Amino acid sequence: MKICVTSTGPNMDASVDPRFGRCQYFVFVDSETMEYEAMPNPSTGASSGAGIQAAQTVADKGAGVVITGQVGPNAIQTLGATNISTVTGASGTVSDAIEQYKSGRLQQSGSTNVPAQSGMGSGAGAGVGTDTGTGTGAGAGMGAGRGMGRGGGRGRGGGRGMGRGMGRGMGLGDPITPTPPVPPLPSETLDEEIQALESQIKNIKAKLEELKK
């Protein structure tokens, strides 16, 4: 039976290439004699459909088994249509992969082990919040206003979303007439006040003395 192993090089000592459709080489090995034939993969640089093209190449070479790391859905369907078994999870060299398969350590894959579309997500969020506050007062009055706004959005992936939040507040303050501060008296005025108080005290004392008599 002819076994095809995806490889990074053109011989049995090369490492297994984990890719199928875009592997560097295909190494075709006779499971009985261990004779091999290596060929570059013509689908390595394909812009699309590399897995299907690679499967057709393997089928044209008459392989009965493909040993690789992972394989996509289109390739595995094409291989299955030509009755080629697919074995995944191989590692090490090409020789190691053949030995792993013969000893039963590699199992045939009945389905793809690569999602048809991976790494996709949708939904994104953006949040915008605005707030305004105003206050007015007449004369010497004072006014205060408060406004609060919140906006939030959460999402994952590469989609788009928007969340908005808005809040407004207005307050009007009653007019308040402030009491002007009392300016300090000049020193001359203070002296006059003291003298006037002392004169009043003397007069009061004099009247008290007269009342006592």
Disulfide bonds with the S-S distance in Angstrom:
none
